[in-house]
Amino acid sequence: MQGPAELLPVSSSGHLVLVPELLGWPYARLDPELRKAFEVAVHAGTAAALLVALRGEVAEAVGALDARRLIGTALAFAPPAAAGLLFEEPIERRAGAPRRVAVAQVAAGIALAAADLRPADRSYAEAGALDHLLLGLAQATALAPGLSRNGATLTVARLRRLDRPAASRLSRHAALPIIAGAAVLKSVRLARRGLPAGLRGPFAAGLGAAALSTLAFRRLLAWTESAPSYAPVGAYRAIFGACAALKLTRSAESRAR
């Protein structure tokens, strides 16, 4: 699940919260630190696979770095990096409840579909400092599970009238340093804390499955550039979130009786 959900603007973290809930798995009852560690593992697998899948594009982007692009990268990187270091835990604790994640999916899906109605009359070369800063702020808001880093940056890029190829490319270039940096930082923390006995195998399986599913579905990256509309993704997120919220509400009411 992690690979396709990371490649599309549908919130992989939101799916990691909602799918186990909807399937009745006891995932939410596990130790929070253990869940967080497992999610770090699958995101690390995705980050590694993305760097492999996009190695040509990454090498091209690095080779073309100049003062203008370095400033853009810094503007897109600084807001989510600062927000992650300062506020990640309280944001996830307050916004990570399943019903809140479901509502975030609905709101983000509608926002993406609405933003995609804007005219597309700006190209990748026309993206400026303000565009990169807004992409960075969008990534910072996506610390809340269910909003989607990819979805938030695509939404902002389309609001700024960038065409879909430009929006997709800018979204990837803004996300890769954050995904890689977060994976490295959290992996170091995980290594220091260590894993309970017997869990290295399952964690390795999760990391490997995330990496392989990312590579297997890497063609989905091209969809965000060539799609005639983001409305299908927006509709999926809104319907998925609404159905999840309804089911979770009914389950809560049933337990209350």
C-alpha positions in Angstrom: 0.0 0.0 0.0 2.8 2.4 0.9 4.3 2.6 -2.6 1.3 3.6 -4.7 0.0 5.9 -1.9 3.3 7.7 -1.7 3.5 8.2 -5.5 0.0 9.6 -5.9 -1.3 12.7 -4.0 -3.5 10.6 -1.7 -1.6 10.7 1.6 0.3 7.6 2.4 0.3 8.5 6.1 -3.4 8.9 6.0 -3.8 5.4 4.5 -1.5 4.0 7.2 -4.0 5.3 9.8 -7.3 4.6 8.1 -6.8 1.2 6.3 -6.0 -0.8 9.4 -8.9 0.9 11.2 -11.3 0.0 8.4 -10.1 -3.6 8.2 -10.4 -4.0 12.0 -6.7 -4.7 12.6 -5.5 -4.1 16.2 -2.8 -1.7 14.8 -4.0 1.3 16.8 -3.7 -0.6 20.0 0.0 -1.2 19.6 2.5 0.9 21.4 2.6 4.3 19.8 6.4 4.4 19.6 6.4 1.0 17.9 3.8 2.1 15.3 5.9 5.3 14.7 9.0 3.2 14.3 7.3 0.9 11.7 6.0 3.9 9.8 9.6 5.3 9.7 10.7 2.0 8.3 8.2 2.0 5.4 8.8 5.7 4.6 12.6 4.9 4.5 11.9 2.2 2.0 9.9 4.6 -0.1 12.6 7.3 0.1 15.3 4.8 -1.0 13.2 3.6 -3.9 12.3 7.1 -5.0 16.0 8.0 -5.1 16.6 5.0 -7.3 13.6 5.5 -9.6 14.4 9.2 -10.0 18.2 9.0 -10.1 18.4 10.5 -13.5 16.2 13.4 -12.7 18.0 13.9 -9.4 21.4 13.9 -11.1 20.0 16.4 -13.7 18.6 18.7 -11.0 21.8 18.6 -9.0 23.9 19.3 -12.1 21.7 22.3 -13.0 21.9 23.9 -9.6 22.6 27.6 -9.6 22.0 30.4 -7.1 18.4 30.8 -8.2 17.6 27.0 -7.8 19.5 26.8 -4.5 17.4 29.6 -3.1 14.2 27.9 -4.4 15.3 24.6 -2.8 16.0 26.3 0.5 12.7 28.1 0.5 10.8 24.8 -0.1 12.9 22.9 2.5 13.0 25.3 5.4 9.3 25.5 6.5 8.6 21.8 6.6 12.0 21.1 8.2 11.5 23.7 10.9 7.9 22.6 11.5 8.9 18.9 11.7 11.6 19.5 14.2 9.5 21.8 16.4 5.9 20.6 16.1 5.8 17.1 14.6 4.8 15.2 17.7 2.1 17.6 18.9 0.6 17.9 15.4 0.5 14.1 15.0 -0.9 13.6 18.4 -3.7 16.1 17.9 -4.4 15.5 14.2 -3.6 11.8 14.0 -7.0 10.5 15.3 -8.6 8.3 12.6 -11.8 10.5 12.2 -9.7 13.6 11.9 -7.5 12.0 9.3 -10.7 11.0 7.4 -11.9 14.6 7.5 -8.5 15.8 6.3 -8.8 13.4 3.3 -12.1 14.9 2.3 -11.0 18.5 2.7 -7.7 17.9 0.8 -9.4 16.0 -2.0 -11.9 18.8 -2.6 -9.1 21.4 -2.4 -7.0 19.6 -5.0 -9.9 19.2 -7.4 -10.9 22.8 -7.0 -7.3 24.1 -7.5 -7.0 22.1 -10.7 -9.8 24.1 -12.2 -7.4 27.1 -12.4 -5.9 28.0 -15.8 -2.6 26.3 -16.5 -0.5 29.0 -18.1 2.8 28.9 -16.3 5.7 26.5 -16.9 8.4 25.0 -14.7 10.9 27.6 -15.8 8.6 30.4 -14.6 8.5 29.2 -11.0 9.9 31.8 -8.7 10.9 32.3 -5.1 7.3 32.9 -3.9 6.2 29.6 -5.6 8.9 27.7 -3.8 8.1 29.3 -0.4 4.4 28.5 -0.8 5.4 24.9 -1.7 7.4 24.7 1.5 4.5 26.0 3.6 2.2 23.5 1.9 4.7 20.7 2.9 4.7 22.0 6.5 0.9 21.7 6.7 1.1 18.1 5.4 2.7 17.0 8.7 -0.9 16.4 9.7 -1.8 12.8 8.6 -4.3 12.8 5.8 -3.4 16.0 4.0 -0.6 14.5 1.8 2.7 16.3 1.1 2.3 15.6 -2.6 -1.3 16.6 -2.7 -0.7 19.9 -0.8 2.2 20.9 -3.1 0.2 20.0 -6.2 -2.7 22.0 -4.9 -0.6 25.1 -4.3 1.2 24.8 -7.6 -2.1 24.6 -9.5 -3.4 27.5 -7.5 -0.4 29.4 -8.8 -1.5 28.5 -12.3 1.5 26.2 -13.0 0.7 23.5 -15.6 0.5 19.9 -14.4 4.0 18.8 -15.7 5.5 21.8 -13.8 3.4 21.2 -10.7 4.4 17.5 -10.6 8.1 18.2 -11.1 8.2 21.0 -8.5 6.3 18.8 -6.1 8.9 16.0 -6.5 11.8 18.3 -6.2 10.4 19.9 -3.1 9.5 16.6 -1.5 12.7 14.6 -2.1 15.0 16.5 0.3 12.3 16.4 3.0 11.5 12.7 2.5 15.2 11.7 2.5 16.1 14.0 5.4 13.2 12.8 7.5 14.0 9.2 6.7 17.6 9.6 7.7 16.8 11.5 10.9 14.1 9.1 12.1 16.2 6.1 11.2 19.1 7.4 13.4 16.6 7.9 16.2 15.2 4.4 15.6 18.7 2.9 15.6 19.5 4.6 18.9 16.3 3.4 20.5 16.6 -0.1 19.1 13.8 -2.6 18.3 12.1 -5.1 20.6 13.4 -8.6 20.2 11.9 -10.5 17.2 10.8 -7.4 15.3 13.7 -6.9 13.0 12.4 -9.4 10.5 8.9 -7.8 10.3 10.4 -4.3 10.1 12.7 -5.4 7.3 9.7 -7.0 5.5 7.8 -3.7 5.7 10.7 -1.7 4.5 11.4 -4.0 1.6 7.7 -4.2 0.6 7.5 -0.4 0.6 10.6 -0.1 -1.6 9.5 -2.8 -4.0 5.9 -1.4 -4.3 7.3 2.0 -5.0 9.5 0.7 -7.8 6.7 -1.5 -9.2 4.3 1.4 -9.4 6.8 4.2 -10.4 4.9 4.8 -13.6 2.3 6.5 -11.4 4.7 9.4 -11.2 4.2 10.1 -14.9 0.4 10.2 -14.4 0.6 13.4 -12.3 2.3 15.0 -15.3 0.2 13.7 -18.1 -3.2 13.5 -16.4 -5.9 15.7 -18.1 -7.3 16.4 -14.6 -6.7 15.8 -10.9 -10.4 15.5 -10.3 -10.4 11.6 -10.2 -7.8 11.7 -7.3 -9.7 14.5 -5.6 -12.9 12.5 -5.9 -11.3 9.3 -4.6 -9.9 11.1 -1.5 -13.2 12.8 -0.8 -15.2 9.5 -1.1 -12.6 7.4 0.7 -12.5 10.0 3.6 -16.2 10.3 3.8 -16.8 6.6 3.9 -14.1 6.1 6.5 -15.5 8.9 8.7 -19.0 7.4 8.4 -17.8 3.9 9.3 -15.6 5.2 12.2 -18.5 7.2 13.6 -20.9 4.3 13.4 -18.3 2.1 15.1 -17.8 4.6 17.9 -21.6 4.9 18.4 -21.9 1.1 18.5 -19.2 0.8 21.2 -20.9 3.6 23.2 -24.1 1.5 23.3 
